[in-house]
């Protein structure tokens, strides 16, 4: 808890890794630890035993909330998309998501319309006053042998 990370032992790749917690997640986990009997952070309220599969609890919560077409895996897509929208570079996103390749990470990053508009606006702000003759494409460099 002091480091603000969770060590995950059993992953899809069978390699342990650390996951950085947000302040909100950390506060909630600390609350859960204080309120329970100390054996499990996530316990079945009926049996008191550890939850064996978080996906089942998630599915029950989605059903109880009346949400349609929301899967546990959608959370990963949302995480990757929100990291990208917040300005994180693809290498950091890959590491945070635990992917071995950036190609896999790219499947989880979905550009929003607002994000695309912001990117174009930033580019226009930066280069909006640039003179056209200062922008040289690779094609022009090759034709004119420019450095």
Buried (B, 14 or more C-beta within 10 A) or exposed (E): EEEEEBEEEEEEEEEEBBEEBEEEEBEEBEEEEEEEEEEBBEBEEEEEEEBEEEEEBBBEEBEEEEEEEBEBEEEBBEBBBBBBBEEBEBEEBBBBBBBEEEEEBBEBBBEEEEBEEEEEEEEEEEEEEEEEEEEEEEEEEEEEEEE
